[in-house]
Amino acid sequence: MNPQTIPAGSTVTLQGGDCTTLGSFVAVSGGENQVAGSGEVQTLTSTPGDAWTISVHNPGVDAATVNVTSVCQPV
């Protein structure tokens, strides 16, 4: 897991694990799991590539923590 912090009221881009560390792999999908924070984090975009990349917004009044995962597939 790779917990990443999103400040209160912020929109940020986060990435899951880098699939290229496995060799000729790319991220074909992924997901996120909020593990802390009072506001429900909103996923705005999600994009495949070397790692699963998401853009998220934290509407809460405190920082949120999110784990982002990449699902890797050989190319």
C-alpha positions as CSV (number, residue, x, y, z in Angstrom):
1,M,0.0,0.0,0.0
2,N,1.1,3.6,-0.5
3,P,-0.9,5.9,1.7
4,Q,-1.0,9.4,0.2
5,T,-2.3,12.5,2.0
6,I,-4.8,15.0,0.5
7,P,-5.1,18.3,2.3
8,A,-8.5,19.6,3.3
9,G,-10.3,21.3,0.4
10,S,-7.6,20.3,-2.1
11,T,-7.7,18.6,-5.5
12,V,-4.5,16.5,-6.2
13,T,-3.2,13.9,-8.6
14,L,-2.1,10.6,-7.1
15,Q,-0.4,7.5,-8.5
16,G,-0.5,3.8,-7.6
17,G,2.6,1.6,-7.9
18,D,4.8,1.9,-11.0
19,C,4.2,-1.3,-13.1
20,T,7.4,-0.8,-15.1
21,T,9.4,-2.0,-12.1
22,L,8.1,-5.5,-13.0
23,G,9.6,-5.3,-16.6
24,S,7.4,-4.8,-19.6
25,F,4.2,-4.1,-17.8
26,V,1.6,-1.2,-17.8
27,A,-1.2,-0.3,-15.4
28,V,-4.5,-1.2,-17.1
29,S,-6.7,-0.4,-14.1
30,G,-6.6,0.3,-10.5
31,G,-8.5,1.7,-7.5
32,E,-8.3,3.7,-4.4
33,N,-9.4,3.2,-0.8
34,Q,-9.8,6.1,1.7
35,V,-8.4,5.1,5.0
36,A,-8.6,8.4,7.0
37,G,-10.4,11.8,6.8
38,S,-13.9,13.0,7.6
39,G,-15.0,14.0,4.1
40,E,-15.6,11.4,1.4
41,V,-12.9,11.8,-1.2
42,Q,-14.3,12.3,-4.8
43,T,-12.5,10.7,-7.7
44,L,-12.5,13.1,-10.7
45,T,-10.4,11.2,-13.3
46,S,-8.6,7.9,-13.5
47,T,-6.0,7.1,-16.2
48,P,-4.0,4.0,-17.2
49,G,-0.3,4.1,-18.0
50,D,3.0,3.2,-16.3
51,A,1.0,3.6,-13.0
52,W,-2.7,4.0,-12.3
53,T,-3.2,7.8,-11.9
54,I,-6.2,9.4,-10.3
55,S,-7.3,13.0,-9.7
56,V,-9.2,13.4,-6.5
57,H,-10.9,16.1,-4.4
58,N,-11.1,16.2,-0.6
59,P,-14.2,18.2,0.4
60,G,-13.5,17.5,4.1
61,V,-12.4,19.9,6.8
62,D,-9.4,17.7,7.6
63,A,-6.7,15.9,5.6
64,A,-7.7,12.6,4.0
65,T,-5.4,9.6,3.4
66,V,-5.9,7.4,0.4
67,N,-4.2,4.2,-0.8
68,V,-4.0,3.9,-4.6
69,T,-3.4,0.6,-6.3
70,S,-2.3,-0.3,-9.9
71,V,-3.4,-3.5,-11.7
72,C,-0.5,-4.4,-13.9
73,Q,-0.5,-6.3,-17.2
74,P,2.3,-7.4,-19.5
75,V,2.6,-5.5,-22.8
